[in-house]
Amino acid sequence: MNNASRNPRPTPQWLAFILVLGLLAPVVGFEARAATVGVVNINTASAVELELLPGVGPQRAAAIIAARKTRGGFTRPEDLLEVEGIGAVMLERMRPYVALKGGTTARRAEPAARSKK
């Protein structure tokens, strides 16, 4: 048995690495995205509005719009499974924010203000 397997405590170098990684995460784009509030009508939404859906960025938004044009619209949320890059797990994350009729009401939720003590 080697020494590393007997001492499970992290070394100071690892602790420093983890600290730096945590401090740099927001700078390099690993910060948590703000939560979405409201719904996105996938039949009328723009690419920017589609990006409010969890897991949807510019490429996936373009793919949704292309599929929408090809099919003439979506009749049920499950139709999104035909879009490249959207699987069952992603659909379930998106489902609470997907609408087929009405307007898009989705927006990014503002983070809660921190109280000063």
C-alpha positions as CSV (number, residue, x, y, z in Angstrom):
1,M,0.0,0.0,0.0
2,N,1.5,3.3,-1.0
3,N,1.5,6.5,1.2
4,A,-1.1,8.3,-0.9
5,S,-3.8,5.7,-0.3
6,R,-3.3,5.8,3.5
7,N,-3.5,9.6,3.7
8,P,-6.8,10.8,2.2
9,R,-6.4,14.4,3.3
10,P,-5.8,16.8,0.4
11,T,-2.4,18.5,0.2
12,P,-2.0,22.2,0.4
13,Q,-1.3,22.3,-3.3
14,W,-4.6,20.7,-4.1
15,L,-6.4,23.0,-1.7
16,A,-4.8,26.0,-3.4
17,F,-5.8,24.6,-6.9
18,I,-9.4,24.1,-5.8
19,L,-9.5,27.6,-4.4
20,V,-8.1,29.2,-7.6
21,L,-10.5,27.1,-9.7
22,G,-13.4,28.3,-7.7
23,L,-12.3,32.0,-8.0
24,L,-11.8,31.7,-11.7
25,A,-15.0,29.8,-12.5
26,P,-17.1,32.9,-13.0
27,V,-14.4,34.6,-15.1
28,V,-14.2,31.7,-17.6
29,G,-17.9,31.2,-17.8
30,F,-18.7,28.4,-15.4
31,E,-21.0,30.4,-13.2
32,A,-24.5,29.2,-12.7
33,R,-27.0,30.6,-15.1
34,A,-29.9,32.5,-13.7
35,A,-33.1,30.6,-13.4
36,T,-35.8,31.0,-16.0
37,V,-39.2,32.3,-15.0
38,G,-42.2,32.0,-17.3
39,V,-42.7,30.0,-20.6
40,V,-41.3,30.0,-24.1
41,N,-43.7,29.4,-27.0
42,I,-41.6,27.2,-29.1
43,N,-43.8,27.9,-32.2
44,T,-43.2,31.6,-32.2
45,A,-40.1,32.3,-30.1
46,S,-37.0,34.0,-31.5
47,A,-33.6,32.4,-31.1
48,V,-32.9,34.7,-28.2
49,E,-36.1,33.7,-26.5
50,L,-35.4,29.9,-27.1
51,E,-32.1,30.4,-25.4
52,L,-34.0,31.0,-22.2
53,L,-34.8,27.3,-22.1
54,P,-32.5,25.1,-20.0
55,G,-29.7,23.6,-22.1
56,V,-30.5,25.7,-25.2
57,G,-27.7,27.9,-26.7
58,P,-27.4,29.6,-30.1
59,Q,-26.8,26.3,-32.1
60,R,-29.7,24.4,-30.5
61,A,-32.0,27.4,-30.8
62,A,-31.2,27.5,-34.5
63,A,-31.9,23.8,-34.8
64,I,-35.3,24.3,-33.1
65,I,-36.2,27.1,-35.5
66,A,-35.1,25.0,-38.5
67,A,-37.2,22.0,-37.3
68,R,-40.2,24.4,-36.7
69,K,-40.0,25.7,-40.2
70,T,-39.6,22.2,-41.7
71,R,-42.6,20.7,-39.7
72,G,-44.8,23.8,-39.9
73,G,-44.7,24.1,-36.1
74,F,-44.8,21.8,-33.0
75,T,-48.0,20.2,-31.8
76,R,-46.7,18.7,-28.6
77,P,-43.5,19.2,-26.5
78,E,-42.3,15.7,-27.4
79,D,-41.9,16.9,-31.0
80,L,-38.7,18.6,-29.7
81,L,-37.1,15.1,-29.5
82,E,-36.8,15.3,-33.3
83,V,-34.4,18.2,-32.9
84,E,-30.7,17.2,-33.0
85,G,-29.2,17.5,-29.6
86,I,-32.4,17.2,-27.6
87,G,-33.0,13.9,-25.8
88,A,-35.4,12.7,-23.2
89,V,-33.4,14.1,-20.3
90,M,-33.1,17.6,-21.8
91,L,-36.8,17.6,-22.8
92,E,-37.8,16.9,-19.2
93,R,-35.6,19.8,-18.0
94,M,-37.2,22.0,-20.6
95,R,-40.8,20.8,-20.3
96,P,-41.9,23.2,-17.5
97,Y,-40.9,26.2,-19.6
98,V,-42.3,25.0,-23.0
99,A,-45.6,26.4,-24.3
100,L,-47.2,25.7,-27.7
101,K,-49.8,28.5,-27.7
102,G,-49.9,32.0,-26.4
103,G,-47.0,34.4,-25.9
104,T,-43.5,33.9,-24.6
105,T,-43.4,35.2,-21.0
106,A,-40.0,33.8,-20.0
107,R,-37.2,35.9,-18.6
108,R,-34.1,35.4,-16.5
109,A,-35.0,35.6,-12.8
110,E,-33.0,38.3,-11.0
111,P,-30.8,36.9,-8.2
112,A,-32.1,37.6,-4.7
113,A,-30.5,40.6,-3.2
114,R,-28.1,39.9,-0.3
115,S,-28.9,41.7,2.9
116,K,-26.2,43.7,4.5
117,K,-25.6,43.0,8.1
